[in-house]
Amino acid sequence: MANIKSAKKRVLIERERRVVNNSVKSEIKTYVKKFKDQLSSDLAQAEETYKALASKLDSAARENVIHANSASRKKAHFAKLLDNAKKSK
């Protein structure tokens, strides 16, 4: 355990941020699952979910929860899946 007051405070702040970051990551995973489920059944809903997912990824990257390149890569991957699903139907 830290002995210096500022180090103790930093530990507490990091715990709080970890909870928030994990929550954001979990929310993104939920949207990914929802998007993949909707790809096979309802393309209109999948498109709406993609917009929400892209927004969540952008805000997570802006807040440094995930790396900006990771968010961009995931958005491109899901956009490609959506386009392929539209072409196949």
Sequence and secondary structure as in RCSB ss.txt:
>XXXX:A:sequence
MANIKSAKKRVLIERERRVVNNSVKSEIKTYVKKFKDQLSSDLAQAEETYKALASKLDSAARENVIHANSASRKK
AHFAKLLDNAKKSK
>XXXX:A:secstr
   SHHHHHHHHHHHHHHHHHHHHHHHHHHHHHHHHHHHHH HHHHHHHHHHHHHHHHHHHHTTSS HHHHHHHH
HHHHHHHHHHHHH 
